[in-house]
Amino acid sequence: MRGSFQLMKSVNKKAILNKVRLHGPISRANIAKETGLTPPTVTNIVKELIEESFVKESHLGKSSGGRKPTLLQLNENGYYVIGVDAGSDTIEAAICNIFGHTILRAEKKIPKPIDSESFLKIMIETIRDLLETEVVNPDKIIGIGVAMHGVMNIEEGISYYSSNSGLENVPVKAAIEKEFGYEVILENNSRALALGEFWFGGFELVNRFTAINVGRGVGSGLIVNGKLIHGPQYIAGEIGHAVISIEGERCTCGNKGCLETFVSGDSIVRRARKQISNVPESLTAEDVYHYAVEGNKEYIRVLEETGYYLSIGLLNLINTENPDTIVLGGGVMKSAEFLMPVILKNIREKALTNKLRDEVNILVGKLDDDATLLGAAALLFNEYF
């Protein structure tokens, strides 16, 4: 019975905390009205949340006949999280508050090649650079979220495999927790990007939300009713390895014709080299975009083809997962002005039903290069809400 009572208290606490997060500043009376909890329950839990520094009292609201109510909002200086984005070339870390504002940043290069021990050492040094500044009281940091490319064991905090680095079975959670003593949550970078856009991009009220990370690789994250979906083998969201052509190029995963081989940054460069004569030896996907902006029709065509191929992957996603909203992020989406018209046109023409064509929202992400970093931070906040 005591366990059931504590669970109910926790559920009620999360309900109130989320109501303040999503609708604050808000009065205690409106929290009670909108959650269905009794006013005394709301008063007692709000008192706890204020004492725990999650919530603070704001200004007075409008009166409905009696005294003006004191409104509640999240305490932006109550707690902080360290988010870590372990990319292909750099490890970036930041101290973030509950609104997704970065207080301090640190970054280190990743040398190539690298082994697991050296990789973890660089990550630890990057985090230590933040903590040694003492800009934030270490006691106010509630944990560290880490986002990495590849297949992750979320429960044990082990990076099983990353094709970007070639590292296998990296014990991220154990190593970082041993070094700093904070709780550590590890996540795939694309799912972290999805959580970052969901939490801090203004999509918290979307029931079925998907974000797709299109860069050196392609991955996605599905969030249903506020919860990330992982799957029993932790590979939910690997849309980049959905086959869209059985006679396509060989992918890093070993299969042929994966979506990633058509829309990643490297695939854009390969296609440009095949279709355009006299391309620079040092051509990058960013260069392709700049040439397109200058009006070069051959490079514009390469990007429009990329938009078409990406729309095929999105159609498969829409017809199977049926999300309300799809957000597109990652480095390739910096070329959105050339990709999005083709993507939207193809989906509006070919989605399975008229309702899908009219109602699914497809947008470019709002957080740019910070989406994965902020998503890593949100991993910890998501545990409390």
C-alpha positions as a Markdown table, in Angstrom:
| # | Residue | x | y | z |
|---|---|---|---|---|
| 1 | Met | 0.0 | 0.0 | 0.0 |
| 2 | Arg | 2.9 | 2.4 | 0.8 |
| 3 | Gly | 4.4 | 1.6 | -2.5 |
| 4 | Ser | 1.2 | 2.4 | -4.3 |
| 5 | Phe | 0.8 | 5.6 | -2.4 |
| 6 | Gln | 4.4 | 6.7 | -3.3 |
| 7 | Leu | 3.8 | 5.8 | -7.0 |
| 8 | Met | 0.5 | 7.9 | -7.0 |
| 9 | Lys | 2.3 | 10.8 | -5.4 |
| 10 | Ser | 5.0 | 10.6 | -8.1 |
| 11 | Val | 2.5 | 10.4 | -10.9 |
| 12 | Asn | 0.7 | 13.5 | -9.4 |
| 13 | Lys | 3.9 | 15.3 | -9.0 |
| 14 | Lys | 4.9 | 14.7 | -12.6 |
| 15 | Ala | 1.4 | 15.8 | -13.7 |
| 16 | Ile | 1.7 | 19.1 | -11.8 |
| 17 | Leu | 5.3 | 19.7 | -12.9 |
| 18 | Asn | 4.4 | 19.2 | -16.6 |
| 19 | Lys | 1.3 | 21.5 | -16.2 |
| 20 | Val | 3.6 | 24.2 | -14.9 |
| 21 | Arg | 6.2 | 23.5 | -17.7 |
| 22 | Leu | 3.8 | 23.5 | -20.6 |
| 23 | His | 1.2 | 26.1 | -19.4 |
| 24 | Gly | 3.0 | 28.3 | -16.8 |
| 25 | Pro | 2.8 | 30.9 | -15.4 |
| 26 | Ile | -0.3 | 29.1 | -14.0 |
| 27 | Ser | -2.3 | 29.3 | -10.7 |
| 28 | Arg | -2.7 | 26.5 | -8.2 |
| 29 | Ala | -6.4 | 26.7 | -8.8 |
| 30 | Asn | -6.1 | 26.2 | -12.6 |
| 31 | Ile | -3.6 | 23.3 | -12.0 |
| 32 | Ala | -6.3 | 21.6 | -9.8 |
| 33 | Lys | -9.0 | 22.3 | -12.4 |
| 34 | Glu | -7.0 | 21.0 | -15.4 |
| 35 | Thr | -5.4 | 17.9 | -13.7 |
| 36 | Gly | -8.5 | 16.8 | -11.7 |
| 37 | Leu | -6.5 | 16.8 | -8.5 |
| 38 | Thr | -7.9 | 18.3 | -5.3 |
| 39 | Pro | -6.7 | 21.8 | -4.3 |
| 40 | Pro | -5.1 | 20.5 | -1.1 |
| 41 | Thr | -3.1 | 17.9 | -3.1 |
| 42 | Val | -2.0 | 20.5 | -5.5 |
| 43 | Thr | -1.0 | 22.9 | -2.7 |
| 44 | Asn | 1.1 | 20.2 | -0.9 |
| 45 | Ile | 2.9 | 19.1 | -4.0 |
| 46 | Val | 3.6 | 22.6 | -5.2 |
| 47 | Lys | 5.1 | 23.3 | -1.8 |
| 48 | Glu | 7.4 | 20.4 | -2.3 |
| 49 | Leu | 8.3 | 21.5 | -5.8 |
| 50 | Ile | 9.2 | 25.0 | -4.6 |
| 51 | Glu | 11.3 | 23.6 | -1.7 |
| 52 | Glu | 13.1 | 21.3 | -4.2 |
| 53 | Ser | 13.7 | 24.4 | -6.5 |
| 54 | Phe | 11.9 | 23.0 | -9.5 |
| 55 | Val | 9.1 | 25.6 | -9.4 |
| 56 | Lys | 9.0 | 29.2 | -8.2 |
| 57 | Glu | 6.2 | 31.7 | -7.6 |
| 58 | Ser | 5.9 | 34.4 | -10.3 |
| 59 | His | 3.7 | 37.4 | -10.6 |
| 60 | Leu | 0.0 | 37.8 | -9.6 |
| 61 | Gly | -2.6 | 36.7 | -12.1 |
| 62 | Lys | -6.0 | 38.1 | -12.8 |
| 63 | Ser | -8.7 | 37.9 | -10.2 |
| 64 | Ser | -11.9 | 36.0 | -10.9 |
| 65 | Gly | -13.7 | 37.7 | -8.0 |
| 66 | Gly | -11.4 | 37.1 | -5.0 |
| 67 | Arg | -7.8 | 37.7 | -4.3 |
| 68 | Lys | -5.4 | 37.7 | -7.2 |
| 69 | Pro | -3.7 | 34.3 | -7.5 |
| 70 | Thr | 0.0 | 33.9 | -7.3 |
| 71 | Leu | 1.2 | 32.2 | -10.6 |
| 72 | Leu | 3.7 | 29.5 | -10.8 |
| 73 | Gln | 6.5 | 28.9 | -13.3 |
| 74 | Leu | 9.6 | 26.7 | -13.7 |
| 75 | Asn | 12.7 | 27.8 | -11.8 |
| 76 | Glu | 15.3 | 28.4 | -14.5 |
| 77 | Asn | 18.0 | 28.5 | -11.9 |
| 78 | Gly | 16.9 | 25.5 | -9.9 |
| 79 | Tyr | 18.8 | 22.7 | -11.6 |
| 80 | Tyr | 21.1 | 22.1 | -14.6 |
| 81 | Val | 22.1 | 19.3 | -16.8 |
| 82 | Ile | 25.3 | 18.6 | -18.8 |
| 83 | Gly | 24.5 | 17.6 | -22.4 |
| 84 | Val | 27.2 | 15.9 | -24.5 |
| 85 | Asp | 27.1 | 15.6 | -28.3 |
| 86 | Ala | 29.8 | 13.1 | -29.3 |
| 87 | Gly | 30.0 | 13.7 | -33.0 |
| 88 | Ser | 32.3 | 12.3 | -35.8 |
| 89 | Asp | 35.0 | 14.9 | -35.4 |
| 90 | Thr | 34.4 | 16.7 | -32.1 |
| 91 | Ile | 32.9 | 16.2 | -28.6 |
| 92 | Glu | 30.9 | 19.2 | -27.6 |
| 93 | Ala | 29.4 | 19.6 | -24.1 |
| 94 | Ala | 27.3 | 22.3 | -22.4 |
| 95 | Ile | 25.7 | 23.1 | -19.1 |
| 96 | Cys | 22.0 | 23.7 | -19.8 |
| 97 | Asn | 19.1 | 24.9 | -17.8 |
| 98 | Ile | 15.5 | 23.6 | -17.9 |
| 99 | Phe | 14.6 | 26.0 | -20.7 |
| 100 | Gly | 17.3 | 24.7 | -23.0 |
| 101 | His | 19.5 | 27.7 | -22.5 |
| 102 | Thr | 23.3 | 26.9 | -22.6 |
| 103 | Ile | 25.2 | 28.5 | -19.7 |
| 104 | Leu | 28.6 | 27.3 | -20.7 |
| 105 | Arg | 30.2 | 25.3 | -23.5 |
| 106 | Ala | 33.3 | 23.2 | -24.1 |
| 107 | Glu | 34.6 | 21.4 | -27.2 |
| 108 | Lys | 37.5 | 19.1 | -28.1 |
| 109 | Lys | 38.6 | 17.5 | -31.3 |
| 110 | Ile | 38.5 | 13.7 | -31.8 |
| 111 | Pro | 41.8 | 12.4 | -33.4 |
| 112 | Lys | 41.6 | 9.6 | -36.0 |
| 113 | Pro | 42.0 | 6.7 | -35.5 |
| 114 | Ile | 41.0 | 6.4 | -31.9 |
| 115 | Asp | 40.4 | 3.6 | -29.4 |
| 116 | Ser | 37.7 | 3.4 | -26.7 |
| 117 | Glu | 39.9 | 4.4 | -23.9 |
| 118 | Ser | 41.2 | 7.5 | -25.6 |
| 119 | Phe | 37.6 | 8.4 | -26.7 |
| 120 | Leu | 36.3 | 8.3 | -23.1 |
| 121 | Lys | 39.3 | 10.2 | -21.9 |
| 122 | Ile | 38.5 | 13.1 | -24.3 |
| 123 | Met | 34.8 | 13.0 | -23.3 |
| 124 | Ile | 35.8 | 13.2 | -19.6 |
| 125 | Glu | 38.2 | 16.1 | -20.2 |
| 126 | Thr | 35.5 | 18.0 | -22.1 |
| 127 | Ile | 33.1 | 17.6 | -19.2 |
| 128 | Arg | 35.7 | 18.5 | -16.6 |
| 129 | Asp | 36.4 | 21.7 | -18.5 |
| 130 | Leu | 32.8 | 22.7 | -17.7 |
| 131 | Leu | 32.9 | 21.7 | -14.1 |
| 132 | Glu | 36.2 | 23.4 | -13.2 |
| 133 | Thr | 34.9 | 26.8 | -14.1 |
| 134 | Glu | 32.4 | 26.6 | -11.2 |
| 135 | Val | 30.0 | 28.8 | -13.2 |
| 136 | Val | 27.2 | 26.6 | -11.8 |
| 137 | Asn | 27.1 | 25.0 | -8.3 |
| 138 | Pro | 28.0 | 21.3 | -8.9 |
| 139 | Asp | 25.2 | 20.3 | -6.4 |
| 140 | Lys | 22.7 | 21.8 | -8.8 |
| 141 | Ile | 23.7 | 19.5 | -11.7 |
| 142 | Ile | 21.3 | 16.5 | -11.8 |
| 143 | Gly | 23.1 | 14.4 | -14.4 |
| 144 | Ile | 24.8 | 14.1 | -17.7 |
| 145 | Gly | 23.2 | 13.1 | -21.0 |
| 146 | Val | 25.3 | 11.7 | -23.8 |
| 147 | Ala | 24.3 | 11.4 | -27.5 |
| 148 | Met | 26.4 | 9.3 | -29.9 |
| 149 | His | 26.1 | 7.9 | -33.4 |
| 150 | Gly | 25.3 | 4.2 | -33.6 |
| 151 | Val | 23.5 | 1.4 | -31.8 |
| 152 | Met | 23.2 | 1.9 | -28.0 |
| 153 | Asn | 22.3 | -0.3 | -25.1 |
| 154 | Ile | 20.2 | 2.3 | -23.4 |
| 155 | Glu | 19.7 | 0.4 | -20.1 |
| 156 | Glu | 23.4 | -0.4 | -19.5 |
| 157 | Gly | 24.7 | 2.8 | -21.2 |
| 158 | Ile | 27.0 | 1.0 | -23.6 |
| 159 | Ser | 27.7 | 2.1 | -27.2 |
| 160 | Tyr | 27.5 | -1.2 | -29.0 |
| 161 | Tyr | 28.7 | 0.0 | -32.4 |
| 162 | Ser | 29.3 | 3.2 | -34.3 |
| 163 | Ser | 30.2 | 3.0 | -38.0 |
| 164 | Asn | 31.5 | 6.6 | -37.8 |
| 165 | Ser | 34.3 | 5.8 | -35.4 |
| 166 | Gly | 34.4 | 2.0 | -35.7 |
| 167 | Leu | 34.3 | 1.8 | -31.8 |
| 168 | Glu | 32.5 | -1.1 | -30.2 |
| 169 | Asn | 31.2 | -1.8 | -26.7 |
| 170 | Val | 32.2 | 1.5 | -25.2 |
| 171 | Pro | 31.1 | 1.6 | -21.5 |
| 172 | Val | 30.1 | 5.3 | -21.6 |
| 173 | Lys | 27.7 | 5.3 | -18.6 |
| 174 | Ala | 30.0 | 3.3 | -16.3 |
| 175 | Ala | 33.1 | 5.4 | -17.1 |
| 176 | Ile | 31.5 | 8.8 | -16.8 |
| 177 | Glu | 29.5 | 7.9 | -13.6 |
| 178 | Lys | 32.7 | 6.6 | -12.0 |
| 179 | Glu | 34.6 | 9.8 | -12.9 |
| 180 | Phe | 32.0 | 12.4 | -11.8 |
| 181 | Gly | 29.4 | 10.6 | -9.7 |
| 182 | Tyr | 26.4 | 12.0 | -11.6 |
| 183 | Glu | 23.7 | 9.9 | -13.2 |
| 184 | Val | 24.5 | 9.3 | -16.9 |
| 185 | Ile | 22.0 | 8.5 | -19.7 |
| 186 | Leu | 23.3 | 7.4 | -23.1 |
| 187 | Glu | 21.2 | 7.8 | -26.3 |
| 188 | Asn | 21.6 | 7.5 | -30.0 |
| 189 | Asn | 22.2 | 10.9 | -31.6 |
| 190 | Ser | 19.2 | 10.9 | -33.8 |
| 191 | Arg | 16.8 | 10.0 | -31.0 |
| 192 | Ala | 18.5 | 12.8 | -28.9 |
| 193 | Leu | 17.9 | 15.2 | -31.7 |
| 194 | Ala | 14.3 | 14.3 | -31.8 |
| 195 | Leu | 14.0 | 14.8 | -28.0 |
| 196 | Gly | 15.8 | 18.2 | -28.3 |
| 197 | Glu | 13.4 | 19.4 | -31.0 |
| 198 | Phe | 10.4 | 18.0 | -29.0 |
| 199 | Trp | 11.4 | 19.6 | -25.7 |
| 200 | Phe | 12.8 | 22.9 | -26.8 |
| 201 | Gly | 11.4 | 23.4 | -30.3 |
| 202 | Gly | 7.8 | 23.9 | -29.3 |
| 203 | Phe | 6.4 | 20.5 | -30.1 |
| 204 | Glu | 5.7 | 19.2 | -26.6 |
| 205 | Leu | 1.9 | 18.9 | -27.3 |
| 206 | Val | 2.3 | 16.7 | -30.4 |
| 207 | Asn | 1.2 | 13.1 | -29.7 |
| 208 | Arg | 3.2 | 11.3 | -32.4 |
| 209 | Phe | 6.3 | 13.2 | -33.2 |
| 210 | Thr | 9.2 | 12.2 | -35.4 |
| 211 | Ala | 12.5 | 14.0 | -36.1 |
| 212 | Ile | 14.9 | 12.8 | -38.8 |
| 213 | Asn | 18.6 | 13.6 | -38.7 |
| 214 | Val | 20.1 | 13.8 | -42.2 |
| 215 | Gly | 23.8 | 14.3 | -42.2 |
| 216 | Arg | 26.8 | 11.9 | -42.5 |
| 217 | Gly | 24.2 | 9.3 | -41.8 |
| 218 | Val | 20.5 | 9.2 | -41.5 |
| 219 | Gly | 18.5 | 8.3 | -38.4 |
| 220 | Ser | 15.3 | 9.2 | -36.7 |
| 221 | Gly | 13.5 | 9.3 | -33.3 |
| 222 | Leu | 9.8 | 8.6 | -32.7 |
| 223 | Ile | 8.2 | 10.1 | -29.6 |
| 224 | Val | 4.7 | 8.9 | -28.7 |
| 225 | Asn | 2.9 | 10.7 | -25.8 |
| 226 | Gly | 6.1 | 12.3 | -24.7 |
| 227 | Lys | 8.2 | 9.0 | -24.6 |
| 228 | Leu | 11.0 | 8.0 | -26.9 |
| 229 | Ile | 10.5 | 4.7 | -28.6 |
| 230 | His | 13.6 | 2.4 | -28.6 |
| 231 | Gly | 12.4 | -1.1 | -29.6 |
| 232 | Pro | 13.6 | -4.3 | -27.8 |
| 233 | Gln | 16.9 | -4.3 | -29.7 |
| 234 | Tyr | 17.4 | -0.4 | -29.4 |
| 235 | Ile | 17.3 | 0.2 | -33.2 |
| 236 | Ala | 13.9 | 1.9 | -33.5 |
| 237 | Gly | 14.3 | 4.8 | -35.8 |
| 238 | Glu | 17.0 | 3.5 | -38.1 |
| 239 | Ile | 15.2 | 4.9 | -41.2 |
| 240 | Gly | 18.6 | 5.4 | -42.9 |
| 241 | His | 18.9 | 1.7 | -43.4 |
| 242 | Ala | 15.4 | 1.2 | -44.9 |
| 243 | Val | 16.1 | -0.1 | -48.4 |
| 244 | Ile | 14.5 | 2.1 | -51.1 |
| 245 | Ser | 16.3 | 0.5 | -54.1 |
| 246 | Ile | 17.5 | -3.2 | -54.1 |
| 247 | Glu | 20.0 | -2.3 | -56.8 |
| 248 | Gly | 21.5 | 0.7 | -55.1 |
| 249 | Glu | 25.0 | 1.3 | -53.8 |
| 250 | Arg | 26.4 | -0.7 | -50.9 |
| 251 | Cys | 25.7 | 0.9 | -47.5 |
| 252 | Thr | 28.0 | 1.0 | -44.5 |
| 253 | Cys | 25.7 | -1.5 | -42.9 |
| 254 | Gly | 26.4 | -4.0 | -45.7 |
| 255 | Asn | 23.1 | -3.9 | -47.5 |
| 256 | Lys | 22.4 | -2.2 | -50.8 |
| 257 | Gly | 20.2 | 0.7 | -51.6 |
| 258 | Cys | 19.6 | 2.1 | -48.1 |
| 259 | Leu | 18.1 | 5.5 | -47.9 |
| 260 | Glu | 21.4 | 6.7 | -46.4 |
| 261 | Thr | 23.2 | 6.0 | -49.6 |
| 262 | Phe | 20.9 | 8.5 | -51.4 |
| 263 | Val | 20.6 | 11.4 | -49.1 |
| 264 | Ser | 23.6 | 11.6 | -46.7 |
| 265 | Gly | 26.2 | 14.3 | -47.2 |
| 266 | Asp | 28.7 | 11.8 | -48.8 |
| 267 | Ser | 26.1 | 10.5 | -51.2 |
| 268 | Ile | 25.3 | 14.0 | -52.4 |
| 269 | Val | 29.0 | 14.5 | -53.2 |
| 270 | Arg | 29.2 | 11.2 | -55.0 |
| 271 | Arg | 26.2 | 12.0 | -57.1 |
| 272 | Ala | 27.6 | 15.4 | -58.0 |
| 273 | Arg | 30.9 | 13.9 | -59.1 |
| 274 | Lys | 29.0 | 11.4 | -61.4 |
| 275 | Gln | 26.7 | 14.0 | -62.9 |
| 276 | Ile | 28.9 | 17.1 | -63.1 |
| 277 | Ser | 32.2 | 17.5 | -65.0 |
| 278 | Asn | 35.2 | 19.3 | -63.5 |
| 279 | Val | 34.0 | 19.3 | -59.9 |
| 280 | Pro | 36.7 | 20.3 | -57.4 |
| 281 | Glu | 38.7 | 17.5 | -55.8 |
| 282 | Ser | 37.8 | 18.8 | -52.4 |
| 283 | Leu | 34.1 | 19.0 | -53.1 |
| 284 | Thr | 31.9 | 18.7 | -50.0 |
| 285 | Ala | 28.1 | 18.7 | -49.5 |
| 286 | Glu | 28.4 | 22.2 | -48.2 |
| 287 | Asp | 30.1 | 23.2 | -51.4 |
| 288 | Val | 27.2 | 21.7 | -53.4 |
| 289 | Tyr | 24.8 | 23.9 | -51.5 |
| 290 | His | 26.9 | 27.1 | -52.1 |
| 291 | Tyr | 27.1 | 26.4 | -55.9 |
| 292 | Ala | 23.4 | 25.9 | -55.9 |
| 293 | Val | 22.8 | 29.2 | -54.1 |
| 294 | Glu | 25.0 | 30.8 | -56.8 |
| 295 | Gly | 22.4 | 29.5 | -59.4 |
| 296 | Asn | 24.4 | 26.6 | -60.8 |
| 297 | Lys | 21.6 | 24.4 | -62.3 |
| 298 | Glu | 23.6 | 21.2 | -62.2 |
| 299 | Tyr | 24.2 | 21.5 | -58.5 |
| 300 | Ile | 20.5 | 22.5 | -57.9 |
| 301 | Arg | 19.5 | 19.4 | -59.7 |
| 302 | Val | 21.6 | 17.2 | -57.4 |
| 303 | Leu | 19.9 | 18.8 | -54.4 |
| 304 | Glu | 16.5 | 18.4 | -55.9 |
| 305 | Glu | 17.2 | 14.8 | -56.5 |
| 306 | Thr | 18.2 | 14.4 | -52.9 |
| 307 | Gly | 14.9 | 15.9 | -51.9 |
| 308 | Tyr | 13.1 | 13.4 | -54.1 |
| 309 | Tyr | 14.9 | 10.5 | -52.6 |
| 310 | Leu | 14.3 | 11.8 | -49.0 |
| 311 | Ser | 10.6 | 12.1 | -49.8 |
| 312 | Ile | 10.5 | 8.4 | -50.7 |
| 313 | Gly | 11.9 | 7.6 | -47.2 |
| 314 | Leu | 9.4 | 10.0 | -45.6 |
| 315 | Leu | 6.5 | 8.4 | -47.5 |
| 316 | Asn | 7.4 | 5.0 | -46.1 |
| 317 | Leu | 7.7 | 6.5 | -42.7 |
| 318 | Ile | 4.3 | 8.3 | -42.9 |
| 319 | Asn | 2.5 | 5.2 | -44.2 |
| 320 | Thr | 3.9 | 3.0 | -41.5 |
| 321 | Glu | 4.4 | 5.1 | -38.3 |
| 322 | Asn | 1.6 | 7.7 | -39.1 |
| 323 | Pro | 3.2 | 10.6 | -37.2 |
| 324 | Asp | 1.4 | 13.9 | -36.6 |
| 325 | Thr | 4.6 | 16.0 | -37.2 |
| 326 | Ile | 7.9 | 15.3 | -38.9 |
| 327 | Val | 10.9 | 17.6 | -38.2 |
| 328 | Leu | 13.9 | 17.4 | -40.5 |
| 329 | Gly | 17.3 | 18.3 | -39.0 |
| 330 | Gly | 21.0 | 17.6 | -39.5 |
| 331 | Gly | 23.7 | 19.2 | -41.8 |
| 332 | Val | 22.0 | 18.2 | -45.1 |
| 333 | Met | 18.9 | 20.2 | -44.1 |
| 334 | Lys | 21.0 | 23.4 | -44.4 |
| 335 | Ser | 20.0 | 23.0 | -48.1 |
| 336 | Ala | 16.3 | 23.1 | -47.2 |
| 337 | Glu | 15.5 | 25.8 | -49.7 |
| 338 | Phe | 16.2 | 23.3 | -52.5 |
| 339 | Leu | 15.0 | 20.1 | -50.7 |
| 340 | Met | 11.7 | 21.1 | -49.1 |
| 341 | Pro | 9.7 | 22.1 | -52.2 |
| 342 | Val | 10.4 | 18.7 | -53.8 |
| 343 | Ile | 9.8 | 16.8 | -50.5 |
| 344 | Leu | 6.4 | 18.5 | -49.9 |
| 345 | Lys | 5.3 | 18.2 | -53.5 |
| 346 | Asn | 6.0 | 14.4 | -53.6 |
| 347 | Ile | 4.4 | 13.7 | -50.3 |
| 348 | Arg | 1.3 | 15.8 | -51.1 |
| 349 | Glu | 0.9 | 13.8 | -54.3 |
| 350 | Lys | 1.7 | 10.3 | -53.0 |
| 351 | Ala | 0.8 | 9.8 | -49.4 |
| 352 | Leu | -1.6 | 6.9 | -48.9 |
| 353 | Thr | -4.7 | 8.9 | -48.1 |
| 354 | Asn | -6.0 | 12.5 | -48.7 |
| 355 | Lys | -6.1 | 13.0 | -44.9 |
| 356 | Leu | -2.4 | 12.1 | -44.6 |
| 357 | Arg | -1.5 | 14.4 | -47.5 |
| 358 | Asp | -3.4 | 17.3 | -45.9 |
| 359 | Glu | -2.7 | 16.9 | -42.2 |
| 360 | Val | 0.9 | 15.6 | -41.6 |
| 361 | Asn | 3.2 | 18.5 | -40.8 |
| 362 | Ile | 6.7 | 18.4 | -42.3 |
| 363 | Leu | 9.0 | 21.1 | -41.0 |
| 364 | Val | 12.7 | 22.0 | -40.8 |
| 365 | Gly | 14.1 | 21.8 | -37.3 |
| 366 | Lys | 14.3 | 25.0 | -35.2 |
| 367 | Leu | 17.4 | 24.2 | -33.1 |
| 368 | Asp | 19.9 | 24.0 | -36.0 |
| 369 | Asp | 23.3 | 22.5 | -34.8 |
| 370 | Asp | 22.3 | 22.5 | -31.1 |
| 371 | Ala | 19.4 | 20.0 | -31.5 |
| 372 | Thr | 21.4 | 16.9 | -30.5 |
| 373 | Leu | 23.3 | 18.7 | -27.7 |
| 374 | Leu | 20.1 | 20.0 | -26.2 |
| 375 | Gly | 18.4 | 16.6 | -26.7 |
| 376 | Ala | 21.2 | 15.0 | -24.7 |
| 377 | Ala | 20.5 | 17.5 | -21.9 |
| 378 | Ala | 16.7 | 16.8 | -22.2 |
| 379 | Leu | 17.4 | 13.1 | -21.5 |
| 380 | Leu | 17.8 | 13.9 | -17.8 |
| 381 | Phe | 15.0 | 16.4 | -17.6 |
| 382 | Asn | 12.7 | 13.9 | -19.3 |
| 383 | Glu | 13.2 | 11.6 | -16.3 |
| 384 | Tyr | 11.6 | 14.2 | -14.0 |
| 385 | Phe | 8.7 | 15.2 | -16.2 |
